[in-house]
């Protein structure tokens, strides 16, 4: 499984995904179209957004890879326009990174 992560990974979800055997690419900075292309979103199974301030990246990721599963992992609310494009929206205060990684990698 391949995953692309965008946003600050303060909760350690990236490390947890790697420990579950997920091949991980991290986008530093803004998850723009060129950044998503460079991160090989086209070949990714999973796009994890950890900063709802970059919610427009969801539409771009889905445009580049309609089959990518989108997970939002942030304590803040996702904007309405992006909510319907996300497959799963999780709050790190409610589910820890290890549990989320285990479920996503299964």
Secondary structure, 3 states (H helix, E strand, C coil): CEEEEECCCCCCHHHHHHHCCCEEEEECCCCCHHHHHHCCHHHCCEEEECCHHHCHHHHHHHHHCCCCEEEEECCCCCCHHHHCCCCEEECCCCCCHHHHHHHHHC
